[in-house]
Amino acid sequence: MSAALRLSCAAVFAAAVFAAPASAAIKCNRGSQLVSGQWIATPYCQDQYLAEVARKSGFKASAAKIRNNPNYKKNLCQYMYSDIRVQQTCLDAGVPQLFGIP
């Protein structure tokens, strides 16, 4: 194997080892997700924000439980609907019908 080939193989190997991995984590902020440089409301981030607000209010809520159990989300929204931060999330879950709001 020539020295130039060994050197180029070593350079490719070093670049692969030291390359920073791409960040695949979803970035949420108050119920909105960063998509292509813009913040848009997504169900994933809204559920995460509902869990954050519920925990601050004393509930033991997790985002995974809210996402995987729509009845748990509705039950939580019955108590949290009056909080303006999660009102739209609870509206989408169908909770206002319980209070007679059209």
FINU-334192 format. One line per field, with one value per residue: y, x, z of N, C-alpha, C in turn; residue in three letters. Coordinates in Angstrom, 2 decimals, decimal comma, always signed. Example, Ala and Ser with C-alpha at 12.3 -4.5 7.8 and 13.67 -1.06 7.14 Angstrom:
npy <- -5,69;-2,25
npx <- +13,19;+12,85
npz <- +7,80;+7,08
capy <- -4,50;-1,06
capx <- +12,30;+13,67
capz <- +7,80;+7,14
cpy <- -3,30;+0,03
cpx <- +13,20;+12,90
cpz <- +7,80;+7,87
r <- Ala;Ser
***
This chain:
npy <- -1,17;+2,17;+5,16;+7,48;+6,50;+5,23;+7,45;+8,95;+7,17;+7,14;+9,79;+9,92;+8,08;+9,38;+11,69;+10,59;+9,54;+11,77;+13,48;+15,56;+14,40;+14,63;+16,64;+15,20;+15,61;+16,66;+19,98;+21,79;+24,51;+25,93;+24,50;+24,64;+23,59;+23,59;+23,83;+23,67;+26,16;+27,67;+28,27;+26,11;+24,99;+21,79;+18,56;+16,84;+18,54;+20,14;+18,29;+17,74;+20,23;+20,50;+18,51;+19,65;+22,01;+20,87;+19,45;+21,59;+22,49;+20,60;+18,01;+14,61;+14,15;+12,81;+13,39;+11,24;+9,57;+11,17;+11,37;+8,69;+7,91;+8,92;+9,30;+9,86;+12,30;+13,84;+13,71;+15,03;+17,51;+18,35;+19,45;+21,28;+23,03;+25,69;+27,04;+29,30;+28,76;+26,16;+25,90;+25,74;+23,27;+21,57;+22,16;+21,04;+18,41;+17,91;+18,64;+20,97;+20,43;+19,03;+20,96;+22,29;+24,13;+25,30
npx <- +0,84;+0,61;+2,16;+0,68;-1,90;-2,29;-2,16;-4,37;-6,45;-6,17;-6,79;-9,49;-10,57;-9,99;-11,52;-14,08;-14,22;-13,90;-15,90;-18,66;-21,71;-24,90;-27,52;-30,37;-32,41;-35,65;-36,59;-38,30;-40,38;-42,43;-44,70;-44,31;-42,53;-39,28;-38,94;-37,33;-36,16;-38,30;-40,81;-43,40;-46,61;-46,91;-48,38;-46,74;-44,93;-46,80;-47,99;-45,80;-45,42;-47,82;-47,43;-45,26;-46,44;-48,45;-46,92;-45,76;-47,98;-48,44;-49,17;-48,34;-47,23;-46,26;-44,80;-44,79;-46,79;-49,02;-49,03;-49,45;-51,84;-54,88;-57,12;-56,01;-54,88;-57,19;-58,38;-56,46;-56,60;-59,11;-58,67;-56,68;-57,60;-58,35;-55,97;-54,27;-52,01;-52,15;-54,56;-55,32;-54,23;-55,75;-58,22;-58,01;-57,95;-60,54;-61,78;-63,34;-66,01;-66,97;-67,54;-69,60;-68,98;-69,11
npz <- +0,00;-0,86;+0,42;+0,12;-0,22;+2,25;+3,90;+3,03;+3,68;+6,46;+7,00;+6,22;+8,04;+10,48;+10,16;+10,16;+12,74;+14,42;+13,67;+14,39;+15,73;+14,14;+15,40;+16,36;+18,01;+19,03;+19,20;+21,48;+22,53;+24,71;+23,71;+20,99;+18,06;+16,65;+13,32;+10,37;+10,90;+11,81;+14,28;+15,01;+16,09;+17,38;+17,94;+19,47;+20,89;+22,19;+23,92;+25,51;+26,70;+28,09;+30,00;+31,41;+32,47;+34,00;+35,88;+37,23;+38,47;+40,33;+39,59;+38,80;+36,02;+32,88;+29,68;+27,92;+28,94;+28,55;+25,75;+25,02;+26,15;+25,58;+27,22;+29,72;+29,12;+28,61;+31,14;+32,69;+31,45;+32,26;+34,72;+34,12;+32,19;+32,64;+32,71;+30,85;+29,35;+28,38;+27,20;+24,45;+23,74;+25,34;+24,32;+21,78;+22,58;+23,20;+25,54;+26,38;+25,72;+27,83;+29,66;+28,54;+26,60;+23,33
capy <- +0,00;+3,35;+6,10;+8,42;+5,79;+5,06;+8,77;+9,34;+6,30;+7,62;+11,06;+9,60;+7,45;+10,42;+12,57;+9,86;+9,38;+13,04;+14,28;+15,78;+13,80;+15,57;+16,71;+14,74;+15,85;+17,62;+21,17;+22,34;+25,69;+26,32;+23,85;+24,79;+22,84;+24,26;+23,08;+24,45;+27,52;+28,37;+27,62;+25,76;+24,18;+20,38;+17,79;+16,30;+19,58;+20,57;+17,31;+17,94;+21,46;+20,17;+17,78;+20,62;+22,89;+20,04;+19,17;+22,82;+22,64;+19,56;+16,70;+13,76;+13,87;+12,69;+13,61;+9,94;+9,09;+12,02;+10,99;+7,31;+7,64;+10,10;+9,51;+10,54;+13,70;+14,49;+13,82;+16,09;+18,77;+18,77;+20,28;+22,29;+23,81;+27,12;+27,62;+29,84;+28,22;+24,87;+25,90;+25,26;+21,83;+20,91;+22,35;+20,01;+17,10;+17,77;+18,82;+22,00;+19,88;+18,60;+22,14;+22,90;+25,19;+24,77
capx <- +0,00;+1,45;+2,09;-0,41;-3,15;-2,40;-2,43;-5,76;-7,31;-6,08;-7,51;-10,91;-10,90;-9,96;-12,68;-15,28;-14,19;-14,01;-17,02;-19,72;-22,96;-26,00;-28,49;-31,68;-33,39;-36,71;-36,47;-39,62;-40,43;-43,81;-45,67;-43,95;-41,35;-38,45;-38,93;-36,73;-35,90;-39,52;-41,52;-44,78;-47,25;-47,04;-48,95;-45,66;-44,45;-47,91;-48,12;-44,67;-45,68;-48,90;-46,81;-44,47;-47,36;-49,13;-45,97;-45,62;-49,21;-48,49;-49,53;-47,22;-47,55;-45,14;-45,20;-45,04;-48,10;-50,02;-49,07;-49,88;-53,14;-55,74;-58,00;-55,23;-54,76;-58,48;-58,56;-55,56;-57,12;-60,27;-58,15;-55,74;-58,20;-58,42;-54,64;-54,20;-50,85;-52,45;-55,97;-55,47;-53,94;-56,92;-59,31;-57,79;-58,23;-61,99;-62,21;-64,35;-67,36;-67,37;-68,01;-70,69;-68,48;-69,19
capz <- +0,00;-0,98;+1,54;-0,15;+0,03;+3,71;+4,48;+2,74;+4,50;+7,83;+7,08;+6,17;+9,31;+11,51;+9,96;+10,58;+14,19;+15,13;+13,17;+15,39;+15,28;+13,87;+16,48;+15,88;+19,07;+18,73;+20,04;+21,82;+23,38;+25,03;+22,84;+19,57;+17,64;+15,66;+12,06;+9,28;+11,35;+12,24;+15,38;+14,72;+17,13;+17,02;+19,05;+20,30;+21,80;+23,04;+24,99;+26,41;+27,46;+29,02;+31,11;+32,19;+33,20;+35,00;+36,97;+38,01;+39,24;+41,35;+39,05;+38,39;+34,62;+31,96;+28,29;+27,29;+29,38;+27,88;+24,33;+24,82;+26,76;+25,37;+28,37;+30,75;+28,67;+28,86;+32,58;+33,13;+30,92;+33,04;+35,80;+33,63;+31,10;+32,96;+32,55;+29,49;+28,64;+27,77;+26,81;+23,07;+23,76;+25,92;+23,36;+20,75;+23,18;+23,31;+26,94;+26,63;+25,60;+29,17;+30,37;+27,80;+25,71;+21,96
cpy <- +1,24;+4,29;+7,07;+7,77;+5,59;+6,39;+9,19;+8,47;+6,76;+8,92;+10,83;+8,99;+8,47;+11,35;+11,89;+9,74;+10,68;+13,93;+14,39;+15,15;+14,88;+15,51;+16,35;+14,97;+16,89;+18,77;+21,77;+23,56;+26,11;+25,76;+23,97;+24,07;+23,63;+23,37;+24,01;+25,93;+28,30;+27,56;+27,38;+24,88;+22,75;+19,62;+17,24;+17,34;+20,11;+19,59;+17,45;+19,17;+21,25;+19,44;+18,72;+21,49;+22,10;+19,73;+20,40;+23,07;+21,52;+18,18;+15,93;+13,29;+13,75;+12,88;+12,29;+9,41;+9,88;+11,62;+9,62;+7,00;+8,88;+10,35;+10,19;+12,03;+14,45;+14,71;+14,95;+17,46;+19,25;+19,70;+21,46;+23,24;+25,31;+27,81;+28,03;+29,23;+26,93;+24,78;+25,36;+23,76;+21,06;+21,06;+21,29;+18,61;+16,87;+17,98;+19,87;+21,48;+19,40;+19,75;+22,84;+24,04;+24,62;+24,76
cpx <- +0,89;+1,21;+0,93;-1,76;-3,37;-2,76;-3,87;-6,74;-7,32;-6,86;-9,02;-11,37;-10,96;-11,16;-13,97;-15,34;-14,48;-15,15;-18,09;-21,01;-24,04;-27,00;-29,87;-32,77;-34,42;-36,60;-37,85;-39,47;-41,88;-44,83;-45,40;-42,65;-40,60;-38,34;-38,44;-36,58;-37,12;-40,19;-42,97;-45,33;-47,40;-47,63;-47,89;-45,22;-45,57;-48,13;-46,99;-44,90;-46,80;-48,34;-46,00;-45,38;-48,07;-48,19;-45,78;-46,85;-49,39;-48,90;-48,27;-47,49;-46,26;-45,66;-45,53;-46,42;-49,22;-50,16;-49,70;-51,26;-54,03;-56,70;-57,29;-55,08;-56,06;-58,71;-57,69;-56,08;-58,37;-59,84;-57,34;-56,35;-58,21;-57,06;-54,47;-53,06;-51,17;-53,89;-56,17;-55,20;-55,14;-58,14;-59,22;-58,09;-59,72;-62,53;-63,31;-65,78;-67,88;-67,95;-69,16;-70,28;-68,51;-67,86
cpz <- +0,00;+0,20;+1,35;+0,13;+1,53;+4,37;+4,23;+3,52;+5,95;+8,01;+7,07;+7,49;+10,43;+11,38;+10,41;+12,09;+14,91;+14,64;+14,25;+14,87;+15,09;+15,02;+15,94;+16,92;+18,64;+19,72;+20,23;+22,70;+23,53;+24,04;+21,36;+19,29;+16,57;+14,43;+10,96;+9,66;+11,82;+13,35;+14,96;+15,84;+16,60;+18,20;+20,00;+21,34;+22,70;+24,19;+26,00;+27,29;+28,46;+30,23;+32,00;+33,06;+34,30;+36,16;+37,85;+38,88;+40,27;+40,87;+38,70;+36,97;+33,81;+30,53;+27,60;+27,67;+28,71;+26,42;+24,12;+25,37;+26,61;+26,54;+29,52;+30,40;+28,94;+30,34;+33,14;+32,67;+31,65;+34,17;+35,29;+32,60;+31,40;+32,85;+31,08;+28,68;+27,90;+27,27;+25,40;+22,99;+24,29;+25,02;+22,26;+21,28;+23,38;+24,70;+27,11;+26,51;+26,96;+29,98;+29,66;+26,89;+24,30;+21,25
r <- Met;Ser;Ala;Ala;Leu;Arg;Leu;Ser;Cys;Ala;Ala;Val;Phe;Ala;Ala;Ala;Val;Phe;Ala;Ala;Pro;Ala;Ser;Ala;Ala;Ile;Lys;Cys;Asn;Arg;Gly;Ser;Gln;Leu;Val;Ser;Gly;Gln;Trp;Ile;Ala;Thr;Pro;Tyr;Cys;Gln;Asp;Gln;Tyr;Leu;Ala;Glu;Val;Ala;Arg;Lys;Ser;Gly;Phe;Lys;Ala;Ser;Ala;Ala;Lys;Ile;Arg;Asn;Asn;Pro;Asn;Tyr;Lys;Lys;Asn;Leu;Cys;Gln;Tyr;Met;Tyr;Ser;Asp;Ile;Arg;Val;Gln;Gln;Thr;Cys;Leu;Asp;Ala;Gly;Val;Pro;Gln;Leu;Phe;Gly;Ile;Pro
***
